[in-house]
Amino acid sequence: MQAIIDSLFTPIGQDGMVGILLIWSGLKVTLAVTILATLLGSVLGIGTTLMKMSSHWYLRWPANLYVSVIRGTPVVVQLVILYFIVLASLDVDKITAAVIAFGINSGAYISEIIRAGIQAVDKGQTEAARSLGLSQGQAMKEVILPQAVKNILPALGNEFIVLLKETAVIGFIGGVDLMRAGEIIRSRTFEDVVPLFTCAIIYLMLTYSFTLMLSQFEKRLKQSD
């Protein structure tokens, strides 16, 4: 009990920061980065999907390269390269850099999710739409995408949960997210168990809550079939 009080409810360090407030501040950063990166990744994912499904090779080639490079390298390496090399000459704060890095990373995976969702729709649907006089774009908008959404949305929810856990590496560029907050408390109090288990429990609660909401959402989608 005393370890909990010393780690979370007693001022730590010369700045007088209280551990639980540092945890709360880090949690807000984690959620903000996750949400904004998911939005950025969705935009990039849609654009990349359109490029990959294009009939023009000069659009498909860079899209395929982007997806291959991002999926083939660890997100922490991408984060460090972006912040310390790509954005080194620019006045970009750590949180913005993290949003960009995780957004770029998420975009590659979201692109594959969207592409898989579209390809899961029976090809006969496209043929039927075209036989009715719809253009390729109209068939995609009016027939294919509404059916693909049911395949895409649950997978996007899973990507959000994965991204939430991946943000634990923000500390590599000095950003104070939830995990980094726990590390700061640990380094100042020399207490390992309380701050690390507190972060683990918070991550678990967040992922469990989002997983439960995603499960309920999937059930509603099945009921509407």
Summary of the structure (lengths in Angstrom):
residues: 225
radius of gyration: 21.5
end to end distance: 51.8
largest distance: 73.8
contacts: 720
relative contact order: 0.15
helix: 82%
strand: 2%
